[in-house]
């Protein structure tokens, strides 16, 4: 059983801990350290921020959107972040989070969601495909991580409700 709720600032330490676990895998993000709350809060849209809680009320995952551009023509496009704690992975919580994030994004006029995922993160690519994302292509050598060039798979999902 999992409950999806809006994320609040008091959730930050648990969210940051899960983010740090993801960073530790080496296949979740280019980031090397989790930011502080103020930096994270400023970088993400104010809506479509979610946490997943288990039966004990413990946060086991989170999802949020960042804008892809400050230009008004891209106001309906968001980049997806979905993270599940190590102890809760592989149990379907990521899918529940991503599906709810899609609902929230559409309720807030987001017509396109995109995700940039390391190709080695097969589970995340499959999760996004299960939730209606399609692979657009591979962005080769898009960034360096630990002095090594990394590719990302670019996925997108177009809303069937917003922007049609």
N, CA and C atoms as a LAMMPS dump frame, in Angstrom:
ITEM: TIMESTEP
0
ITEM: NUMBER OF ATOMS
492
ITEM: BOX BOUNDS ff ff ff
-5.0000000000000000e+02 5.0000000000000000e+02
-5.0000000000000000e+02 5.0000000000000000e+02
-5.0000000000000000e+02 5.0000000000000000e+02
ITEM: ATOMS id mol type element x y z
1 1 1 N 0.847 -1.186 0
2 1 2 C 0 0 0
3 1 3 C 0.888 1.243 0
4 2 1 N 0.528 2.206 -0.819
5 2 2 C 1.262 3.468 -0.888
6 2 3 C 0.25 4.604 -0.999
7 3 1 N 0.575 5.701 -0.342
8 3 2 C -0.256 6.899 -0.397
9 3 3 C 0.573 7.99 -1.066
10 4 1 N -0.008 8.655 -2.055
11 4 2 C 0.664 9.752 -2.751
12 4 3 C 0.082 11.06 -2.234
13 5 1 N 0.971 11.948 -1.795
14 5 2 C 0.553 13.235 -1.245
15 5 3 C 1.401 14.351 -1.846
16 6 1 N 0.917 15.586 -1.755
17 6 2 C 1.745 16.711 -2.171
18 6 3 C 3.001 16.8 -1.29
19 7 1 N 4.103 17.216 -1.883
20 7 2 C 5.338 17.407 -1.138
21 7 3 C 5.302 18.768 -0.444
22 8 1 N 5.81 18.785 0.791
23 8 2 C 5.919 20.019 1.565
24 8 3 C 7.368 20.207 1.993
25 9 1 N 7.712 21.419 2.374
26 9 2 C 9.097 21.706 2.763
27 9 3 C 9.566 20.808 3.907
28 10 1 N 8.674 20.423 4.8
29 10 2 C 9.075 19.561 5.915
30 10 3 C 9.411 18.136 5.46
31 11 1 N 9.085 17.796 4.219
32 11 2 C 9.437 16.484 3.659
33 11 3 C 10.862 16.464 3.111
34 12 1 N 11.511 17.622 3.065
35 12 2 C 12.761 17.747 2.346
36 12 3 C 13.834 16.767 2.808
37 13 1 N 14.018 16.557 4.086
38 13 2 C 15.119 15.688 4.515
39 13 3 C 14.941 14.272 3.964
40 14 1 N 13.728 13.745 4.013
41 14 2 C 13.475 12.402 3.47
42 14 3 C 13.647 12.396 1.956
43 15 1 N 13.153 13.445 1.285
44 15 2 C 13.306 13.561 -0.162
45 15 3 C 14.791 13.643 -0.518
46 16 1 N 15.529 14.453 0.218
47 16 2 C 16.966 14.607 -0.026
48 16 3 C 17.702 13.288 0.186
49 17 1 N 17.333 12.532 1.208
50 17 2 C 17.976 11.238 1.465
51 17 3 C 17.755 10.272 0.305
52 18 1 N 16.541 10.248 -0.241
53 18 2 C 16.234 9.379 -1.375
54 18 3 C 16.983 9.859 -2.619
55 19 1 N 17.046 11.166 -2.801
56 19 2 C 17.8 11.741 -3.917
57 19 3 C 19.276 11.352 -3.81
58 20 1 N 19.818 11.426 -2.611
59 20 2 C 21.214 11.062 -2.376
60 20 3 C 21.452 9.585 -2.696
61 21 1 N 20.505 8.723 -2.355
62 21 2 C 20.621 7.305 -2.739
63 21 3 C 20.694 7.166 -4.255
64 22 1 N 19.83 7.906 -4.954
65 22 2 C 19.85 7.862 -6.413
66 22 3 C 21.171 8.347 -6.982
67 23 1 N 21.69 9.425 -6.425
68 23 2 C 22.986 9.947 -6.861
69 23 3 C 24.056 8.871 -6.687
70 24 1 N 23.972 8.143 -5.581
71 24 2 C 24.953 7.111 -5.275
72 24 3 C 24.994 5.965 -6.27
73 25 1 N 23.9 5.75 -7.006
74 25 2 C 23.892 4.668 -7.997
75 25 3 C 24.774 4.992 -9.192
76 26 1 N 25.001 6.282 -9.441
77 26 2 C 25.774 6.704 -10.604
78 26 3 C 24.979 6.666 -11.897
79 27 1 N 23.707 6.273 -11.843
80 27 2 C 22.898 6.166 -13.059
81 27 3 C 21.549 6.874 -12.951
82 28 1 N 21.43 7.819 -12.018
83 28 2 C 20.156 8.505 -11.855
84 28 3 C 20.199 9.966 -12.289
85 29 1 N 21.352 10.607 -12.166
86 29 2 C 21.463 12.038 -12.435
87 29 3 C 22.923 12.407 -12.632
88 30 1 N 23.141 13.523 -13.297
89 30 2 C 24.496 14.054 -13.409
90 30 3 C 24.943 14.714 -12.098
91 31 1 N 23.995 15.063 -11.248
92 31 2 C 24.323 15.722 -9.987
93 31 3 C 25.227 14.832 -9.14
94 32 1 N 26.133 15.464 -8.423
95 32 2 C 27.036 14.727 -7.534
96 32 3 C 26.636 14.866 -6.077
97 33 1 N 25.838 15.884 -5.773
98 33 2 C 25.364 16.13 -4.414
99 33 3 C 23.951 16.684 -4.484
100 34 1 N 23.161 16.343 -3.486
101 34 2 C 21.816 16.909 -3.415
102 34 3 C 21.913 18.367 -2.965
103 35 1 N 21.111 19.243 -3.543
104 35 2 C 21.135 20.655 -3.154
105 35 3 C 20.443 20.853 -1.804
106 36 1 N 20.487 22.075 -1.302
107 36 2 C 19.682 22.374 -0.119
108 36 3 C 18.253 22.673 -0.582
109 37 1 N 17.345 22.781 0.369
110 37 2 C 15.93 22.977 0.046
111 37 3 C 15.716 24.219 -0.813
112 38 1 N 16.362 25.314 -0.476
113 38 2 C 16.139 26.564 -1.203
114 38 3 C 16.507 26.427 -2.675
115 39 1 N 17.623 25.781 -2.957
116 39 2 C 18.041 25.579 -4.356
117 39 3 C 17.061 24.653 -5.079
118 40 1 N 16.713 23.546 -4.433
119 40 2 C 15.802 22.58 -5.045
120 40 3 C 14.456 23.24 -5.307
121 41 1 N 13.932 23.945 -4.321
122 41 2 C 12.631 24.597 -4.417
123 41 3 C 12.601 25.611 -5.559
124 42 1 N 13.666 26.376 -5.708
125 42 2 C 13.727 27.39 -6.764
126 42 3 C 13.804 26.766 -8.157
127 43 1 N 14.345 25.567 -8.272
128 43 2 C 14.546 24.935 -9.577
129 43 3 C 13.322 24.168 -10.075
130 44 1 N 12.368 23.868 -9.198
131 44 2 C 11.216 23.046 -9.573
132 44 3 C 9.941 23.874 -9.616
133 45 1 N 9.011 23.461 -10.471
134 45 2 C 7.722 24.155 -10.517
135 45 3 C 7.018 23.968 -9.174
136 46 1 N 6.148 24.9 -8.836
137 46 2 C 5.516 24.858 -7.515
138 46 3 C 4.393 23.825 -7.425
139 47 1 N 3.867 23.391 -8.551
140 47 2 C 2.849 22.337 -8.559
141 47 3 C 3.515 21.007 -8.919
142 48 1 N 2.785 19.95 -8.891
143 48 2 C 3.264 18.637 -9.339
144 48 3 C 4.52 18.198 -8.597
145 49 1 N 4.475 18.317 -7.284
146 49 2 C 5.534 17.826 -6.392
147 49 3 C 4.88 16.808 -5.471
148 50 1 N 5.326 15.593 -5.549
149 50 2 C 4.651 14.518 -4.83
150 50 3 C 5.612 13.682 -4.001
151 51 1 N 5.083 13.11 -2.919
152 51 2 C 5.815 12.102 -2.156
153 51 3 C 4.943 10.857 -2.056
154 52 1 N 5.608 9.71 -2.002
155 52 2 C 4.927 8.438 -1.769
156 52 3 C 5.26 8.002 -0.352
157 53 1 N 4.222 7.626 0.402
158 53 2 C 4.412 7.183 1.781
159 53 3 C 3.908 5.749 1.932
160 54 1 N 4.642 4.965 2.728
161 54 2 C 4.22 3.595 3
162 54 3 C 3.187 3.573 4.125
163 55 1 N 2.808 2.377 4.558
164 55 2 C 1.781 2.221 5.604
165 55 3 C 2.151 2.899 6.909
166 56 1 N 3.427 3.073 7.164
167 56 2 C 3.886 3.713 8.4
168 56 3 C 4.018 5.231 8.262
169 57 1 N 3.706 5.762 7.083
170 57 2 C 3.838 7.192 6.853
171 57 3 C 5.253 7.621 6.493
172 58 1 N 6.125 6.646 6.217
173 58 2 C 7.506 6.933 5.839
174 58 3 C 7.567 7.244 4.35
175 59 1 N 8.256 8.311 4.002
176 59 2 C 8.414 8.676 2.595
177 59 3 C 9.35 7.677 1.936
178 60 1 N 8.859 7.049 0.858
179 60 2 C 9.637 6.031 0.143
180 60 3 C 9.932 6.432 -1.3
181 61 1 N 9.451 7.598 -1.713
182 61 2 C 9.708 8.062 -3.067
183 61 3 C 9.179 9.464 -3.261
184 62 1 N 9.617 10.066 -4.347
185 62 2 C 9.146 11.408 -4.677
186 62 3 C 9.203 11.615 -6.191
187 63 1 N 8.427 12.588 -6.633
188 63 2 C 8.402 12.956 -8.048
189 63 3 C 8.137 14.453 -8.141
190 64 1 N 8.741 15.089 -9.146
191 64 2 C 8.565 16.528 -9.328
192 64 3 C 8.913 16.903 -10.754
193 65 1 N 8.582 18.134 -11.116
194 65 2 C 8.861 18.663 -12.449
195 65 3 C 9.755 19.885 -12.365
196 66 1 N 10.628 20.011 -13.352
197 66 2 C 11.379 21.243 -13.552
198 66 3 C 10.973 21.81 -14.911
199 67 1 N 10.94 23.123 -15.029
200 67 2 C 10.641 23.7 -16.347
201 67 3 C 11.811 23.431 -17.285
202 68 1 N 11.516 23.252 -18.569
203 68 2 C 12.593 23.017 -19.531
204 68 3 C 13.153 24.318 -20.083
205 69 1 N 12.401 25.4 -19.915
206 69 2 C 12.833 26.692 -20.442
207 69 3 C 12.055 27.794 -19.746
208 70 1 N 12.626 28.975 -19.721
209 70 2 C 11.933 30.139 -19.202
210 70 3 C 11.087 30.84 -20.256
211 71 1 N 11.194 30.405 -21.501
212 71 2 C 10.42 31.016 -22.588
213 71 3 C 8.956 30.609 -22.49
214 72 1 N 8.063 31.537 -22.681
215 72 2 C 6.634 31.29 -22.483
216 72 3 C 6.082 30.202 -23.403
217 73 1 N 6.66 30.023 -24.582
218 73 2 C 6.142 29.003 -25.501
219 73 3 C 6.345 27.59 -24.954
220 74 1 N 7.25 27.441 -24.001
221 74 2 C 7.513 26.135 -23.395
222 74 3 C 6.892 25.996 -22.006
223 75 1 N 5.961 26.865 -21.674
224 75 2 C 5.351 26.846 -20.342
225 75 3 C 4.646 25.531 -20.039
226 76 1 N 4.229 24.817 -21.051
227 76 2 C 3.527 23.546 -20.858
228 76 3 C 4.405 22.323 -20.998
229 77 1 N 5.709 22.513 -20.874
230 77 2 C 6.652 21.401 -20.999
231 77 3 C 7.439 21.289 -19.701
232 78 1 N 7.458 20.087 -19.132
233 78 2 C 8.177 19.872 -17.882
234 78 3 C 9.079 18.661 -17.962
235 79 1 N 10.184 18.731 -17.234
236 79 2 C 11.093 17.592 -17.141
237 79 3 C 10.812 16.836 -15.851
238 80 1 N 10.708 15.537 -15.974
239 80 2 C 10.298 14.644 -14.892
240 80 3 C 11.489 14.163 -14.072
241 81 1 N 11.297 14.151 -12.757
242 81 2 C 12.197 13.458 -11.841
243 81 3 C 11.354 12.506 -11.006
244 82 1 N 11.757 11.243 -10.947
245 82 2 C 11.089 10.24 -10.116
246 82 3 C 12.17 9.442 -9.407
247 83 1 N 12.085 9.405 -8.093
248 83 2 C 13.065 8.676 -7.285
249 83 3 C 12.34 7.818 -6.259
250 84 1 N 12.796 6.589 -6.109
251 84 2 C 12.241 5.661 -5.117
252 84 3 C 13.393 5.191 -4.239
253 85 1 N 13.132 5.112 -2.93
254 85 2 C 14.179 4.69 -2.003
255 85 3 C 14.642 3.275 -2.339
256 86 1 N 15.885 3.024 -2.023
257 86 2 C 16.487 1.73 -2.339
258 86 3 C 15.664 0.571 -1.791
259 87 1 N 15.158 0.708 -0.577
260 87 2 C 14.412 -0.388 0.053
261 87 3 C 13.032 -0.624 -0.562
262 88 1 N 12.559 0.338 -1.373
263 88 2 C 11.215 0.226 -1.942
264 88 3 C 11.22 0.013 -3.455
265 89 1 N 12.389 -0.102 -4.057
266 89 2 C 12.455 -0.248 -5.513
267 89 3 C 11.939 -1.613 -5.96
268 90 1 N 11.41 -1.637 -7.188
269 90 2 C 10.956 -2.886 -7.786
270 90 3 C 9.608 -3.359 -7.297
271 91 1 N 8.866 -2.502 -6.611
272 91 2 C 7.57 -2.897 -6.044
273 91 3 C 6.4 -2.144 -6.671
274 92 1 N 6.665 -1.382 -7.718
275 92 2 C 5.599 -0.672 -8.42
276 92 3 C 5.31 0.729 -7.909
277 93 1 N 6.057 1.197 -6.89
278 93 2 C 5.799 2.528 -6.344
279 93 3 C 6.178 3.629 -7.329
280 94 1 N 7.228 3.411 -8.096
281 94 2 C 7.63 4.391 -9.098
282 94 3 C 6.535 4.601 -10.128
283 95 1 N 5.876 3.532 -10.52
284 95 2 C 4.788 3.63 -11.504
285 95 3 C 3.615 4.422 -10.931
286 96 1 N 3.261 4.149 -9.687
287 96 2 C 2.167 4.883 -9.047
288 96 3 C 2.518 6.373 -8.965
289 97 1 N 3.745 6.671 -8.567
290 97 2 C 4.201 8.065 -8.484
291 97 3 C 4.157 8.752 -9.85
292 98 1 N 4.683 8.087 -10.863
293 98 2 C 4.741 8.692 -12.19
294 98 3 C 3.338 8.893 -12.759
295 99 1 N 2.449 7.935 -12.552
296 99 2 C 1.073 8.097 -13.03
297 99 3 C 0.392 9.283 -12.352
298 100 1 N 0.607 9.437 -11.06
299 100 2 C 0.012 10.576 -10.336
300 100 3 C 0.653 11.887 -10.79
301 101 1 N 1.959 11.87 -11.052
302 101 2 C 2.631 13.066 -11.55
303 101 3 C 2.053 13.486 -12.904
304 102 1 N 1.761 12.516 -13.749
305 102 2 C 1.139 12.804 -15.048
306 102 3 C -0.218 13.478 -14.832
307 103 1 N -1.028 12.939 -13.94
308 103 2 C -2.339 13.538 -13.631
309 103 3 C -2.185 14.974 -13.129
310 104 1 N -1.274 15.168 -12.19
311 104 2 C -1.041 16.495 -11.629
312 104 3 C -0.561 17.473 -12.695
313 105 1 N 0.333 16.999 -13.554
314 105 2 C 0.864 17.882 -14.592
315 105 3 C -0.251 18.32 -15.538
316 106 1 N -1.103 17.396 -15.92
317 106 2 C -2.201 17.745 -16.828
318 106 3 C -3.186 18.701 -16.159
319 107 1 N -3.414 18.529 -14.859
320 107 2 C -4.298 19.443 -14.128
321 107 3 C -3.709 20.848 -14.065
322 108 1 N -2.408 20.953 -14.34
323 108 2 C -1.721 22.244 -14.304
324 108 3 C -1.248 22.69 -15.688
325 109 1 N -1.953 22.223 -16.734
326 109 2 C -1.722 22.662 -18.123
327 109 3 C -0.372 22.277 -18.707
328 110 1 N 0.198 21.18 -18.279
329 110 2 C 1.434 20.679 -18.869
330 110 3 C 1.043 19.712 -19.983
331 111 1 N 1.458 20.007 -21.209
332 111 2 C 1.079 19.165 -22.345
333 111 3 C 2.174 18.197 -22.772
334 112 1 N 3.408 18.447 -22.371
335 112 2 C 4.497 17.536 -22.714
336 112 3 C 5.387 17.323 -21.495
337 113 1 N 5.652 16.062 -21.227
338 113 2 C 6.618 15.695 -20.198
339 113 3 C 7.807 15.066 -20.89
340 114 1 N 8.982 15.38 -20.415
341 114 2 C 10.178 14.752 -20.973
342 114 3 C 11.046 14.235 -19.839
343 115 1 N 11.871 13.27 -20.186
344 115 2 C 12.81 12.696 -19.222
345 115 3 C 14.109 12.378 -19.945
346 116 1 N 15.211 12.695 -19.318
347 116 2 C 16.528 12.322 -19.813
348 116 3 C 17.096 11.272 -18.873
349 117 1 N 17.276 10.067 -19.372
350 117 2 C 17.646 8.932 -18.524
351 117 3 C 18.908 8.285 -19.073
352 118 1 N 19.846 7.961 -18.181
353 118 2 C 21.028 7.226 -18.617
354 118 3 C 20.58 5.882 -19.193
355 119 1 N 21.11 5.458 -20.337
356 119 2 C 20.674 4.199 -20.954
357 119 3 C 20.928 2.99 -20.056
358 120 1 N 21.874 3.109 -19.139
359 120 2 C 22.146 2.007 -18.212
360 120 3 C 21.027 1.816 -17.185
361 121 1 N 20.199 2.835 -17.017
362 121 2 C 19.095 2.772 -16.06
363 121 3 C 17.868 2.164 -16.756
364 122 1 N 17.987 0.905 -17.076
365 122 2 C 16.964 0.191 -17.853
366 122 3 C 15.606 0.223 -17.152
367 123 1 N 15.596 0.055 -15.846
368 123 2 C 14.324 0.038 -15.11
369 123 3 C 13.587 1.366 -15.268
370 124 1 N 14.309 2.482 -15.235
371 124 2 C 13.67 3.783 -15.368
372 124 3 C 13.143 3.999 -16.787
373 125 1 N 13.905 3.58 -17.78
374 125 2 C 13.428 3.688 -19.168
375 125 3 C 12.14 2.89 -19.326
376 126 1 N 12.122 1.66 -18.824
377 126 2 C 10.922 0.811 -18.931
378 126 3 C 9.744 1.417 -18.178
379 127 1 N 10.001 1.964 -16.989
380 127 2 C 8.939 2.601 -16.212
381 127 3 C 8.284 3.717 -17.015
382 128 1 N 9.09 4.57 -17.593
383 128 2 C 8.541 5.679 -18.369
384 128 3 C 7.76 5.179 -19.585
385 129 1 N 8.273 4.163 -20.259
386 129 2 C 7.542 3.593 -21.405
387 129 3 C 6.208 3.012 -20.958
388 130 1 N 6.165 2.359 -19.801
389 130 2 C 4.907 1.811 -19.268
390 130 3 C 3.88 2.905 -19.014
391 131 1 N 4.359 4.103 -18.748
392 131 2 C 3.469 5.225 -18.446
393 131 3 C 3.225 6.126 -19.649
394 132 1 N 3.488 5.618 -20.841
395 132 2 C 3.123 6.337 -22.055
396 132 3 C 4.203 7.208 -22.671
397 133 1 N 5.421 7.156 -22.149
398 133 2 C 6.523 7.901 -22.756
399 133 3 C 7.061 7.111 -23.947
400 134 1 N 7.592 7.828 -24.909
401 134 2 C 8.238 7.183 -26.046
402 134 3 C 9.671 7.673 -26.143
403 135 1 N 10.524 6.834 -26.637
404 135 2 C 11.917 7.222 -26.825
405 135 3 C 12.012 8.103 -28.06
406 136 1 N 12.548 9.293 -27.88
407 136 2 C 12.75 10.225 -28.986
408 136 3 C 14.108 9.953 -29.627
409 137 1 N 15.094 9.648 -28.797
410 137 2 C 16.429 9.372 -29.308
411 137 3 C 17.445 9.362 -28.178
412 138 1 N 18.685 9.235 -28.573
413 138 2 C 19.786 9.25 -27.619
414 138 3 C 20.589 10.526 -27.809
415 139 1 N 20.812 11.205 -26.712
416 139 2 C 21.657 12.405 -26.733
417 139 3 C 23.064 11.937 -26.37
418 140 1 N 23.885 11.791 -27.39
419 140 2 C 25.22 11.231 -27.205
420 140 3 C 26.164 12.243 -26.589
421 141 1 N 26.932 11.757 -25.646
422 141 2 C 27.956 12.579 -24.993
423 141 3 C 27.391 13.937 -24.58
424 142 1 N 26.241 13.924 -23.929
425 142 2 C 25.541 15.157 -23.563
426 142 3 C 26.183 15.843 -22.356
427 143 1 N 26.879 15.078 -21.535
428 143 2 C 27.525 15.678 -20.368
429 143 3 C 28.578 14.755 -19.791
430 144 1 N 29.464 15.347 -19.005
431 144 2 C 30.514 14.559 -18.369
432 144 3 C 30.168 14.293 -16.911
433 145 1 N 30.52 13.105 -16.483
434 145 2 C 30.325 12.707 -15.099
435 145 3 C 31.574 11.957 -14.668
436 146 1 N 32.24 12.479 -13.661
437 146 2 C 33.495 11.875 -13.197
438 146 3 C 34.48 11.704 -14.347
439 147 1 N 34.621 12.742 -15.141
440 147 2 C 35.561 12.787 -16.278
441 147 3 C 35.221 11.793 -17.387
442 148 1 N 33.991 11.311 -17.42
443 148 2 C 33.55 10.361 -18.446
444 148 3 C 32.306 10.916 -19.133
445 149 1 N 32.316 10.927 -20.463
446 149 2 C 31.149 11.371 -21.22
447 149 3 C 30.025 10.367 -21.033
448 150 1 N 28.8 10.911 -20.865
449 150 2 C 27.623 10.055 -20.69
450 150 3 C 26.561 10.425 -21.717
451 151 1 N 25.849 9.421 -22.164
452 151 2 C 24.687 9.605 -23.03
453 151 3 C 23.439 9.637 -22.154
454 152 1 N 22.365 10.213 -22.694
455 152 2 C 21.056 10.061 -22.076
456 152 3 C 20.052 9.699 -23.163
457 153 1 N 19.082 8.907 -22.771
458 153 2 C 17.956 8.587 -23.64
459 153 3 C 16.904 9.66 -23.371
460 154 1 N 16.429 10.306 -24.417
461 154 2 C 15.399 11.33 -24.284
462 154 3 C 14.047 10.689 -24.549
463 155 1 N 13.171 10.781 -23.55
464 155 2 C 11.814 10.256 -23.675
465 155 3 C 10.833 11.406 -23.519
466 156 1 N 9.668 11.281 -24.142
467 156 2 C 8.631 12.292 -23.968
468 156 3 C 7.265 11.645 -23.959
469 157 1 N 6.349 12.36 -23.333
470 157 2 C 4.946 11.934 -23.284
471 157 3 C 4.102 13.161 -23.58
472 158 1 N 3.249 13.032 -24.594
473 158 2 C 2.323 14.108 -24.96
474 158 3 C 0.973 13.807 -24.321
475 159 1 N 0.401 14.805 -23.708
476 159 2 C -0.906 14.652 -23.088
477 159 3 C -1.979 14.467 -24.153
478 160 1 N -2.936 13.637 -23.835
479 160 2 C -4.117 13.473 -24.701
480 160 3 C -5.249 14.371 -24.216
481 161 1 N -5.003 15.092 -23.101
482 161 2 C -6.02 15.974 -22.502
483 161 3 C -5.682 17.451 -22.641
484 162 1 N -4.401 17.783 -22.581
485 162 2 C -3.958 19.176 -22.585
486 162 3 C -3.196 19.465 -23.875
487 163 1 N -3.506 20.613 -24.478
488 163 2 C -2.768 21.027 -25.67
489 163 3 C -3.135 20.287 -26.938
490 164 1 N -4.316 19.692 -26.955
491 164 2 C -4.728 18.954 -28.164
492 164 3 C -5.473 19.855 -29.113
